[in-house]
Amino acid sequence: MLSRRRFVLALSAMGGGMIRTARAQSADALRASGDAGERFDGYMEARKPSAASAVDAINAQRRKVYEDRAKQQNAPVEEVGRVYAQQIIGKVSSGTWIKSEAGDWSQK
């Protein structure tokens, strides 16, 4: 099993940066509007019901990436999601809504 530091370094070396998908613009738009935010676990969450289906589609793509990386790294999917969350949250714009593990929303 890899240490957390080695795991993060391995993800970065493998191109583990932001997830690049056709839905990236949709994620950006959802974050910019405040209709959705990022969570501590690497997934988005709808803040308005109208964003739920788009968020579900984005999360399905993220889940697949996390599962693939978890298999490659022999690591728990949840840990992979948390590593990606750090990267995503680090790169999103100011004003983006972020949900903590405690369930609190705040803006970056």
C-alpha positions as MATLAB code, in Angstrom:
seq = 'MLSRRRFVLALSAMGGGMIRTARAQSADALRASGDAGERFDGYMEARKPSAASAVDAINAQRRKVYEDRAKQQNAPVEEVGRVYAQQIIGKVSSGTWIKSEAGDWSQK';
ca = [
       0.000    0.000    0.000;
       1.324    3.455   -0.896;
       1.790    6.160    1.701;
      -0.517    9.146    1.233;
       2.374   11.364    0.070;
       3.602    8.805   -2.472;
       0.019    8.257   -3.594;
      -0.473   11.979   -4.276;
       2.851   12.164   -6.108;
       1.946    9.123   -8.205;
      -1.402   10.653   -9.168;
       0.285   13.899  -10.156;
       2.889   12.083  -12.228;
       0.135   10.215  -14.048;
      -1.633   13.413  -15.031;
      -3.930   13.355  -12.022;
      -4.754   17.051  -12.312;
      -8.211   18.388  -12.914;
     -10.556   15.997  -14.635;
     -10.851   17.069  -18.234;
     -14.152   16.157  -19.774;
     -16.654   17.551  -22.228;
     -18.667   18.591  -19.172;
     -15.877   20.800  -17.793;
     -17.568   23.945  -19.110;
     -20.819   22.853  -17.530;
     -19.044   22.375  -14.190;
     -17.492   25.826  -14.541;
     -20.865   27.369  -15.348;
     -22.551   25.596  -12.433;
     -19.873   26.788  -10.043;
     -19.916   30.340  -11.422;
     -23.685   30.609  -11.053;
     -23.632   29.159   -7.549;
     -26.079   26.457   -8.654;
     -23.535   23.810   -7.615;
     -20.409   23.620   -5.525;
     -17.483   21.352   -4.865;
     -17.313   18.943   -1.953;
     -14.433   17.723    0.188;
     -14.698   14.255   -1.384;
     -14.100   15.176   -5.030;
     -17.709   15.351   -6.130;
     -19.973   18.264   -6.958;
     -23.231   18.913   -5.180;
     -26.246   20.727   -6.579;
     -27.221   23.759   -4.537;
     -30.354   24.273   -6.636;
     -32.662   21.486   -7.826;
     -32.343   22.635  -11.447;
     -28.651   21.674  -11.407;
     -29.148   18.120  -10.113;
     -29.092   16.218  -13.411;
     -26.008   18.051  -14.708;
     -24.229   17.446  -11.394;
     -25.194   13.759  -11.506;
     -23.650   13.429  -14.984;
     -20.450   15.198  -13.911;
     -20.182   13.026  -10.794;
     -20.672    9.841  -12.824;
     -17.685   10.808  -14.979;
     -15.610   11.694  -11.941;
     -16.522    8.414  -10.231;
     -15.248    6.463  -13.249;
     -11.935    8.355  -13.200;
     -11.585    7.798   -9.440;
     -12.326    4.079   -9.759;
      -9.781    3.697  -12.573;
      -7.092    5.538  -10.583;
      -7.907    3.545   -7.457;
      -7.326    0.300   -9.336;
      -4.053    1.583  -10.806;
      -2.800    2.756   -7.412;
      -4.275   -0.055   -5.324;
      -5.936    2.579   -3.150;
      -9.454    3.196   -1.842;
     -11.717    5.112   -4.228;
     -12.617    7.520   -1.421;
      -8.953    8.460   -0.960;
      -8.571    9.094   -4.676;
     -11.633   11.352   -4.573;
     -10.180   13.342   -1.692;
      -6.882   13.837   -3.543;
      -8.755   15.087   -6.589;
     -10.894   17.330   -4.352;
      -7.761   19.104   -3.122;
      -6.658   19.709   -6.693;
     -10.083   20.821   -7.909;
     -10.703   23.150   -4.973;
      -7.229   24.596   -5.353;
      -7.951   25.574   -8.946;
     -11.545   26.830   -8.828;
     -12.313   30.538   -8.912;
     -12.879   32.717   -5.889;
     -16.538   32.730   -4.967;
     -16.984   29.021   -5.678;
     -19.070   27.270   -3.038;
     -17.154   24.559   -1.154;
     -18.771   22.007    1.170;
     -16.676   20.800    4.080;
     -16.726   17.325    5.550;
     -18.807   18.747    8.416;
     -21.486   19.704    5.879;
     -20.912   23.452    5.983;
     -20.904   25.554    2.819;
     -18.471   28.444    2.414;
     -17.169   30.422   -0.516;
     -13.568   30.203   -1.592;
];
